[in-house]
Amino acid sequence: MSDDKPSLHAAYALKTPADNKRLYAEWAGDYDRGFAAREDYQLHIHTARAFVGAGGQGPVLDVGAGTGLCGAVLDDLGVGPIDATDISAEMLDVAMTKDIYRDAIVADLTEGIPVPPGSYSGIVSSGTFTHGHVGPDGVDHLLRAARHGAQFALSVNAAHYAEQGFEAAFARLVTARAIQKLSLVEVPIYGDLASGPHKDDTAFVVLFERG
């Protein structure tokens, strides 16, 4: 990794699941120190706190868990058990060294998650639903994994919320009564120590319950 943070720019430029696998396999060993700490990454903290504030509880599936940043906050807040899923086996290998998760599931969310229907009372995701990662169709796969009444807290990059179809998708799910109690909380993705063109980016934490 160079000092001009090419991996952050690469993450914003991802287009396919294969792109994700390549980038995060390379990034796994340095992600916490080389990205999260350097960029003062805060989104996982806001997402976990919003989930707990909405009454979320375990068992929880941490979607796009990466190296376990969001899971660690949930664990600190007393939430559990927590399972992790991610497209990157290398990222999950790092996450499982932290003694946070009950299980790790390597899966491409665009193709679904190999768990029995209704496995979870809570679903959280920080940093996965955005341009180049996972689009709104991924939410349907998560609904299958959730129990009726399960609490969701999904972060969506605010710049992409309408233009990438998330707003329309959630409206469709509300109309179909697949989800209920939909609300949005806008939060900063990075803290005060961040620099660069994305330092002021925000995300919506999308809160809802499975219908």
C-alpha positions as CSV (number, residue, x, y, z in Angstrom):
1,M,0.0,0.0,0.0
2,S,1.3,3.4,-0.9
3,D,1.0,6.5,1.3
4,D,-1.5,8.1,-1.1
5,K,-4.2,5.5,0.0
6,P,-4.8,3.8,-3.3
7,S,-7.0,1.2,-1.6
8,L,-9.6,3.7,-0.5
9,H,-9.9,5.1,-4.0
10,A,-10.1,1.5,-5.3
11,A,-12.9,0.6,-2.9
12,Y,-15.0,3.5,-4.3
13,A,-14.3,2.2,-7.9
14,L,-15.3,-1.4,-7.4
15,K,-17.7,-2.8,-10.0
16,T,-18.1,-6.5,-9.6
17,P,-18.0,-9.3,-7.0
18,A,-14.7,-10.4,-8.5
19,D,-13.3,-6.8,-8.0
20,N,-14.3,-7.0,-4.3
21,K,-12.6,-10.4,-3.8
22,R,-9.4,-9.2,-5.3
23,L,-9.2,-5.9,-3.4
24,Y,-10.2,-7.2,0.0
25,A,-7.9,-10.2,-0.2
26,E,-5.0,-7.8,-0.6
27,W,-6.3,-5.4,2.0
28,A,-7.2,-7.8,4.8
29,G,-4.0,-7.8,6.8
30,D,-3.7,-4.0,6.7
31,Y,-7.3,-2.9,6.8
32,D,-7.7,-2.0,10.5
33,R,-4.4,-0.1,10.7
34,G,-4.0,1.1,7.1
35,F,-7.6,2.2,6.5
36,A,-9.8,2.3,9.6
37,A,-7.3,4.0,11.9
38,R,-5.7,6.3,9.3
39,E,-9.1,7.5,7.9
40,D,-10.7,7.7,11.3
41,Y,-13.5,5.4,10.1
42,Q,-16.6,5.7,12.2
43,L,-19.5,4.2,10.2
44,H,-19.4,0.8,11.9
45,I,-19.7,2.5,15.3
46,H,-22.8,4.5,14.2
47,T,-24.4,1.5,12.6
48,A,-23.9,-0.8,15.7
49,R,-25.2,1.9,18.1
50,A,-28.2,2.6,15.9
51,F,-29.0,-1.1,15.9
52,V,-28.9,-1.4,19.7
53,G,-30.8,1.9,20.0
54,A,-33.6,0.5,17.9
55,G,-33.8,-2.5,20.2
56,G,-31.8,-4.9,18.2
57,Q,-30.7,-8.2,19.7
58,G,-29.1,-11.5,18.8
59,P,-28.6,-13.8,17.2
60,V,-27.3,-11.3,14.7
61,L,-25.8,-11.6,11.2
62,D,-23.1,-9.1,10.5
63,V,-23.2,-8.7,6.7
64,G,-20.0,-7.6,4.9
65,A,-18.4,-8.1,8.3
66,G,-14.9,-7.6,6.9
67,T,-12.3,-7.7,9.7
68,G,-14.9,-7.5,12.4
69,L,-15.1,-3.7,13.1
70,C,-18.9,-3.6,13.5
71,G,-19.0,-6.9,15.3
72,A,-16.5,-5.7,17.8
73,V,-18.8,-2.7,18.7
74,L,-21.8,-4.9,18.9
75,D,-19.9,-7.3,21.2
76,D,-18.9,-4.4,23.4
77,L,-22.5,-3.3,23.6
78,G,-23.5,-6.8,24.9
79,V,-25.1,-8.1,21.7
80,G,-24.7,-11.8,20.8
81,P,-24.3,-14.3,19.4
82,I,-23.0,-12.8,16.2
83,D,-22.2,-14.6,12.9
84,A,-20.1,-12.9,10.2
85,T,-20.6,-13.1,6.5
86,D,-18.4,-11.6,3.8
87,I,-17.4,-12.2,0.2
88,S,-13.7,-12.2,1.3
89,A,-12.4,-15.3,3.1
90,E,-9.2,-13.4,3.9
91,M,-11.1,-10.6,5.7
92,L,-13.1,-13.2,7.7
93,D,-9.9,-15.0,8.7
94,V,-8.8,-11.8,10.4
95,A,-12.2,-11.3,12.0
96,M,-12.3,-14.7,13.5
97,T,-9.0,-14.1,15.3
98,K,-10.8,-11.4,17.5
99,D,-13.1,-13.9,19.3
100,I,-16.2,-11.9,18.4
101,Y,-18.1,-14.2,16.1
102,R,-19.8,-17.6,16.6
103,D,-19.4,-18.5,12.9
104,A,-18.0,-17.1,9.7
105,I,-19.9,-17.6,6.3
106,V,-18.1,-16.9,3.1
107,A,-20.8,-15.8,0.7
108,D,-21.6,-13.4,-2.2
109,L,-24.7,-11.5,-1.0
110,T,-25.8,-10.9,-4.6
111,E,-26.3,-14.7,-4.7
112,G,-27.8,-15.2,-1.3
113,I,-26.5,-16.4,2.1
114,P,-26.5,-20.2,2.8
115,V,-28.4,-20.2,6.1
116,P,-31.8,-21.6,6.9
117,P,-34.7,-19.2,6.5
118,G,-35.4,-17.2,9.7
119,S,-32.1,-17.8,11.3
120,Y,-31.5,-14.3,12.8
121,S,-33.3,-11.8,15.0
122,G,-31.0,-9.0,13.9
123,I,-29.2,-8.0,10.7
124,V,-26.5,-5.4,10.6
125,S,-24.3,-4.2,7.7
126,S,-21.8,-1.4,7.7
127,G,-20.2,-0.2,4.5
128,T,-21.5,-2.9,2.2
129,F,-24.6,-1.4,0.6
130,T,-23.1,1.2,-1.8
131,H,-22.1,1.7,-5.4
132,G,-19.7,-1.1,-6.5
133,H,-20.3,-3.3,-3.5
134,V,-23.9,-4.5,-3.1
135,G,-27.0,-2.9,-4.5
136,P,-30.6,-2.9,-3.2
137,D,-31.4,-6.4,-4.5
138,G,-29.2,-7.8,-1.7
139,V,-31.8,-6.8,0.8
140,D,-34.2,-9.4,-0.4
141,H,-31.7,-12.2,0.4
142,L,-31.3,-10.7,3.9
143,L,-35.0,-10.8,4.5
144,R,-35.0,-14.5,3.9
145,A,-32.4,-15.0,6.6
146,A,-34.3,-12.9,9.1
147,R,-37.2,-13.9,11.5
148,H,-40.5,-12.0,11.5
149,G,-39.9,-8.8,13.5
150,A,-36.1,-9.0,13.1
151,Q,-34.4,-5.6,13.5
152,F,-32.2,-4.4,10.6
153,A,-29.6,-1.6,10.6
154,L,-28.1,-1.3,7.1
155,S,-25.8,1.6,6.2
156,V,-26.1,3.0,2.7
157,N,-23.8,5.7,1.3
158,A,-26.0,8.8,1.2
159,A,-24.8,9.8,-2.2
160,H,-26.0,6.6,-3.7
161,Y,-29.2,6.1,-1.7
162,A,-31.6,7.5,-4.4
163,E,-29.5,7.2,-7.5
164,Q,-28.6,3.5,-7.1
165,G,-32.2,2.5,-6.4
166,F,-32.2,2.0,-2.6
167,E,-34.9,4.6,-1.9
168,A,-37.2,2.9,-4.4
169,A,-36.4,-0.6,-3.2
170,F,-37.2,0.2,0.4
171,A,-40.5,2.0,-0.7
172,R,-41.4,-1.2,-2.6
173,L,-40.7,-3.4,0.4
174,V,-42.8,-1.1,2.7
175,T,-45.7,-1.2,0.2
176,A,-45.5,-5.0,0.0
177,R,-45.4,-5.2,3.8
178,A,-42.2,-7.1,3.7
179,I,-40.7,-4.5,6.1
180,Q,-42.1,-2.1,8.6
181,K,-41.1,0.8,10.8
182,L,-38.6,2.2,8.2
183,S,-36.5,5.2,9.3
184,L,-33.2,6.8,8.3
185,V,-30.5,8.3,10.4
186,E,-27.8,10.2,8.5
187,V,-24.3,9.8,10.0
188,P,-20.7,10.7,9.1
189,I,-18.7,7.9,7.6
190,Y,-15.4,9.3,8.9
191,G,-14.3,11.3,11.9
192,D,-12.5,14.6,12.4
193,L,-9.1,13.1,11.7
194,A,-10.0,12.0,8.1
195,S,-8.5,13.7,5.1
196,G,-9.0,13.5,1.3
197,P,-11.9,13.8,-1.0
198,H,-14.2,11.5,0.9
199,K,-13.7,12.9,4.4
200,D,-17.1,14.6,4.5
201,D,-19.1,11.7,3.1
202,T,-22.2,10.6,4.9
203,A,-24.3,7.5,5.0
204,F,-27.9,6.7,6.0
205,V,-28.3,4.0,8.6
206,V,-31.5,2.4,7.4
207,L,-33.5,1.0,10.3
208,F,-36.5,-1.3,9.8
209,E,-38.1,-4.5,11.0
210,R,-38.9,-7.6,8.9
211,G,-42.7,-7.8,8.2
